[in-house]
Amino acid sequence: MLLFKHFYVAQKGQELKLKQFTLEIYRNCGMLLKKEDAKIKSKVALYLEHVNAAGFEMISQDKVSVDTIRELEKELVSLDEYLEILRM
């Protein structure tokens, strides 16, 4: 799940002083981010590239592209793979 927040601070009658963006990303399988398995690490590295892309897009374009959102919403591993990892 992605949550976007925009904060604007300005004094009455003056130009905008501060524009702050917050992009919160919530996902399942968070424990995979700490796994040392090479296969999982490569998937996590690719996911983190998309996280960085989302941050860049949010700052530079005021939004995150549909393609980046789709990548962020993809499962890191299948349910069967996740259950196998939990058994380790």
C-alpha positions as CSV (number, residue, x, y, z in Angstrom):
1,M,0.0,0.0,0.0
2,L,1.2,3.5,-0.8
3,L,0.3,6.5,1.1
4,F,1.0,10.0,-0.2
5,K,0.9,13.1,2.0
6,H,1.7,16.7,1.0
7,F,2.4,19.5,3.5
8,Y,2.4,23.2,2.6
9,V,3.4,25.9,5.0
10,A,3.0,29.6,4.1
11,Q,2.3,32.8,5.9
12,K,-0.8,34.8,5.0
13,G,-0.1,37.0,1.9
14,Q,3.3,35.5,1.2
15,E,4.6,32.9,-1.2
16,L,4.9,29.3,-0.2
17,K,7.7,28.8,2.2
18,L,7.9,25.0,2.5
19,K,6.7,22.2,0.5
20,Q,7.2,18.8,2.1
21,F,6.3,15.4,0.6
22,T,5.8,12.2,2.5
23,L,5.5,8.9,0.7
24,E,4.9,5.9,2.9
25,I,5.1,2.4,1.6
26,Y,3.6,-0.5,3.5
27,R,4.0,-4.1,2.4
28,N,4.0,-7.6,3.6
29,C,7.0,-9.9,3.8
30,G,9.1,-7.2,5.4
31,M,11.3,-9.8,7.0
32,L,12.7,-10.6,3.6
33,L,14.6,-7.3,3.6
34,K,17.0,-8.8,6.2
35,K,17.6,-12.2,4.6
36,E,21.1,-13.1,3.4
37,D,20.0,-15.6,0.7
38,A,21.4,-14.4,-2.6
39,K,18.2,-15.0,-4.6
40,I,16.2,-13.1,-2.0
41,K,18.8,-10.3,-1.8
42,S,18.6,-9.7,-5.6
43,K,14.8,-9.4,-5.4
44,V,15.1,-7.0,-2.5
45,A,17.7,-5.0,-4.3
46,L,15.4,-4.6,-7.3
47,Y,12.5,-3.7,-5.1
48,L,14.7,-1.0,-3.3
49,E,15.5,0.4,-6.7
50,H,11.8,1.0,-7.3
51,V,11.5,2.5,-3.8
52,N,14.3,5.0,-4.8
53,A,12.6,5.7,-8.1
54,A,9.3,6.4,-6.3
55,G,11.1,8.9,-4.0
56,F,12.7,10.6,-6.9
57,E,9.5,10.8,-8.8
58,M,7.6,12.2,-5.8
59,I,10.1,15.0,-5.4
60,S,10.7,15.8,-9.0
61,Q,7.2,15.3,-10.4
62,D,4.9,15.6,-7.4
63,K,3.6,12.1,-8.1
64,V,4.7,8.5,-8.5
65,S,4.2,7.0,-12.0
66,V,1.7,4.1,-12.5
67,D,4.6,1.9,-13.7
68,T,6.6,2.5,-10.5
69,I,3.5,1.9,-8.3
70,R,2.9,-1.4,-10.2
71,E,6.5,-2.5,-9.5
72,L,6.1,-1.6,-5.8
73,E,2.9,-3.6,-5.5
74,K,4.4,-6.8,-7.0
75,E,5.0,-9.7,-4.6
76,L,8.7,-10.2,-3.7
77,V,8.2,-13.9,-3.6
78,S,5.3,-16.3,-4.1
79,L,3.3,-17.5,-1.1
80,D,4.9,-21.0,-1.4
81,E,8.4,-19.4,-1.4
82,Y,7.6,-17.3,1.6
83,L,6.3,-20.3,3.6
84,E,9.5,-22.2,2.7
85,I,11.6,-19.2,3.9
86,L,9.7,-19.2,7.2
87,R,10.5,-22.9,7.7
88,M,14.3,-22.2,7.5
